[in-house]
Each structure stands twice: as C-alpha cells, then as structure tokens.
Amino acid sequence: MKKEIDLKKYLSNPDTCPFCGREDITAGDSDFADIKAWRNIRCASCKKEWTEEFTITNVQVSTEDL
C-alpha cells in the first residue's frame, strides 16, 4: 500500500488519484484559517483520501484601485 504521494508527479496531474491513477476523485470545499488553506480530496475508486494544502504564491493589486 502506497502511503506517500510523489508531490512532483501529483502536481503534474492533480486531476488523477495519486494512489490508483483513476480520475474518479472529488474535492471538498476549501477551508481557510489565517493564511492557511486546504481541501480534502477523495477517490471513489480506491477510497483513499488526502488533503491538498495551499500557500500564497503572489498578490496582485486590482487595476480598479490604481
């Protein structure tokens, strides 16, 4: 049983299950706390679950505010 996810491989195709390779995955709503964000993912085929964690990578000012 595979316990860890190869992050580089997962990020190249996040629409497939990193355990069984099927596209039968469902993402829950995103949750936020302070500057952290995450969402739970579940594969209907193999029943595995995992959590994606998000970070801020950029901030842009709206052109309306300039």
C-alpha positions in Angstrom: 0.0 0.0 0.0 1.4 3.4 -1.1 1.5 5.8 1.9 3.3 8.8 0.5 2.4 10.9 -2.5 5.1 11.9 -5.0 4.5 15.6 -5.0 6.2 16.5 -8.3 4.2 13.7 -10.1 1.0 14.8 -8.3 1.4 18.4 -9.3 1.9 17.5 -12.9 -1.6 15.9 -13.0 -3.6 16.7 -9.9 -6.8 15.5 -11.6 -6.0 11.8 -11.0 -5.7 9.8 -7.8 -2.0 9.6 -6.8 -2.7 6.0 -5.5 -4.7 4.3 -8.2 -4.3 6.7 -11.1 -8.1 7.0 -11.8 -9.9 10.3 -12.5 -12.8 9.4 -10.1 -11.8 12.0 -7.5 -13.9 14.6 -5.7 -12.7 17.7 -3.9 -14.5 19.1 -0.9 -14.9 22.8 -0.2 -11.8 24.7 0.6 -11.2 25.7 4.2 -9.3 28.7 5.4 -7.7 29.7 8.7 -5.4 32.7 9.0 -3.2 32.4 5.9 -3.6 28.7 5.5 -5.9 27.0 3.1 -6.7 23.3 2.4 -9.2 21.0 0.9 -9.9 17.3 1.3 -9.9 15.0 -1.7 -11.4 11.5 -2.0 -11.1 8.9 -4.7 -14.3 7.0 -5.3 -12.4 4.1 -7.0 -9.8 3.1 -4.3 -11.4 5.0 -1.4 -8.2 6.8 -0.5 -8.4 10.3 1.0 -5.8 13.1 1.1 -5.6 16.8 1.8 -4.2 19.5 -0.5 -2.6 22.4 1.3 -2.3 25.8 -0.3 0.1 28.7 0.1 0.1 32.3 -1.1 2.3 32.5 -4.2 1.5 36.0 -5.4 -0.6 39.1 -4.6 -1.9 41.4 -7.3 -3.5 44.8 -6.9 -6.7 45.3 -8.8 -6.4 47.8 -11.7 -9.6 49.4 -10.4 -7.6 50.6 -7.3 -4.8 52.2 -9.3 
